[in-house]
Amino acid sequence: MTTYDNTHIAKGRAGLFTTFAQTFAAIMNRIAIQRTREELYRLSDRELDDIGLSRSDIDRVLRDMHY
């Protein structure tokens, strides 16, 4: 009896799903960072000072963010 090994197909699908999931996560991360940036820039200098930031800190903090 002949058998057919289709494990390479399953691995290919899993790899495709993983690539899609990673791409989706990266896009969602960029959206979250952009929203956070917009919210922080809407704050007054006084409000930023209350949370320990200055306007010049915003981009640096966002670069270091990992969701």
Secondary structure, 3 states (H helix, E strand, C coil): CCCCCCHHHHHHHHHHHHHHHHHHHHHHHHHHHHHHHHHHHHCCHHHHHHCCCCHHHHHHHHHCCCC
